[in-house]
Each structure stands twice: as structure tokens, then as C-alpha cells.
């Protein structure tokens, strides 16, 4: 950011554990994040195959209260000098 002239750069990392009730809810969550772009690029047969494989794998991660997914975001702030 310094190359763009910003000063007072501050970057914070936030992490949250999201819990999805079941595999379908977890799969739906992928369509609300950057992953969506990759999924949309697949043909219908490819998407069906990928979904089946991913749901099969995530099923093994399911705990008593659901499927836990750790999401991380980087939040940045800075000032542009006058």
C-alpha cells in the first residue's frame, strides 16, 4: 500500500467458525463466497461430479452439532495524505 501513497496502514485478520447443519447447507455456503466463481465455470456434469465428491468428503468432517468451517478475512485500513 505504501507504493500507492497510503500511510498508517493497518491490517487485521479476523477468523470465525461457521457451523452448517448439514452437507447441503455447507454446499450452499460455497455459492456465497469467492469459491462461487470456480463452481460457475464448471459444466453441469462436472459440477454434479464435484458436488458429489465434496459432499462425500465433508460428510466425514461432520460433528454432532454440524459441519465446522473456519473462515478468515483480512481487513485493511489506511489514510491517503492530503
Rosetta blueprint (number, residue, H / E / L):
1 X L
2 X H
3 X H
4 X H
5 X L
6 X E
7 X E
8 X E
9 X E
10 X E
11 X E
12 X E
13 X E
14 X E
15 X E
16 X E
17 X E
18 X E
19 X E
20 X E
21 X L
22 X L
23 X H
24 X H
25 X H
26 X H
27 X H
28 X H
29 X H
30 X H
31 X H
32 X H
33 X L
34 X L
35 X H
36 X H
37 X H
38 X H
39 X H
40 X H
41 X L
42 X L
43 X L
44 X H
45 X H
46 X H
47 X H
48 X H
49 X H
50 X H
51 X H
52 X H
53 X H
54 X H
55 X H
56 X H
57 X H
58 X H
59 X H
60 X L
61 X L
62 X L
63 X E
64 X L
65 X L
66 X E
67 X E
68 X E
69 X E
70 X E
71 X E
72 X E
73 X E
74 X E
75 X E
76 X E
77 X E
78 X E
79 X E
80 X E
81 X L
82 X L
